[in-house]
Amino acid sequence: MAVFIALLDDDPADRKQSERLLSRERDERVKKGEVIYYDSYGSEEALIPSFMKYDLFLIDVTQTTRDGMMVAVDLLRKGAEGKIILYYDKIDYRAKYGDEEGISFMPKPLWQRDFSRLIDIAYEVHENKTPRIELRGEKDTIYVTKDEIIYATGQSYYTAVALTENRSFHALMDMLTFYKNINSDDFIATSRNSVINMNHVVSSKGTSFKMSDGAMIKFSLFDKKSITKKYEGFARKKSIKA
């Protein structure tokens, strides 16, 4: 199991020191078969596009009009599921703002033992997070749960993904890669260029499925037997669980 950590500190010296300690802890954990990834940022703007993937955030921002607490609160509002730690010296965030649900505080400097404890927290968070699928577009990257995906269709150089709440996204991957990334028995390929989430099937008739957003996804008559068999088996299991 791998964990992902974001280090956001606009003080270059402090950021470099934290990077060194994180690297040491990462190297020690590798010996135990644990995998740790961390990304280091000097600005909030650099972090935001991929914030959903992180299990733990280590944040201190003091050199702009927005400080670390403002960044942390915005991350929570945007839906960040990782644990947020404000570590500080110039700004005592707790003294300035008081306690905030979902945010913890640690004074600088941090030592190697502190990073060992932080990695343990990251693993605990990772085990309890809702799994998400990364979809990369030309400009944006989003992280969605499998339940948010209704269906996907392969286009010339991307996969068009229909999402709940009347959303859609163009993911820069082919259909085969998309299907592998989903890795869920809830999905079925209805052709080489289409995949549906069977939880979002409203009805089936002939050689097509009606989806929860009203779309009709058709499949070949030659594939009808195998596709229908898989969908009916899924529906039976779902009704038993219900």
C-alpha angles and dihedrals in degrees: 000000000000127000127203124216130189119206113196115179125143092199103090095204094050091044092052091049092051090048090054093050092045090050091052092050091046091052092049092050092051088066087061093048094256120138122213127181122186134179123201122214134186096193141036091235092062093051101047101074093064104023096121094070096062125101094192136022123202106194140180120155118170109143101072136056088263114066131199095273092054090051092047094050091049091051090053091048090051090055104261110173098189122101111264120216120185107203115187154168109163094042121038095208095189093051092046100044108012125228118331123197111250095020128096130191134224126175120228140278100061120199133208092266089056092056091049088056092045091054090052089053090050091054092049091051092047092054091055100041122106107252112249135194119228115228116187121199133180092275108004140046121207133187117214137175118241089248090063092060114087099174142322134217128199117237132182098288105354144037117247109218121199111210136188121270091043094292131140136184136195107223117199097229136089122255095257092055091046092052092049092049092054093056095179136129088221090078132072131188108234091185140346088279105038138061127180135198103232090208087069097052110118096182142340127220131170107321100343143073124216110219130211092258091054096257119140113222112196130200136190122279087229090060096043097100097052095040094046091048092052094046094048090050090051091048092051093051091047093052091049091052090048 
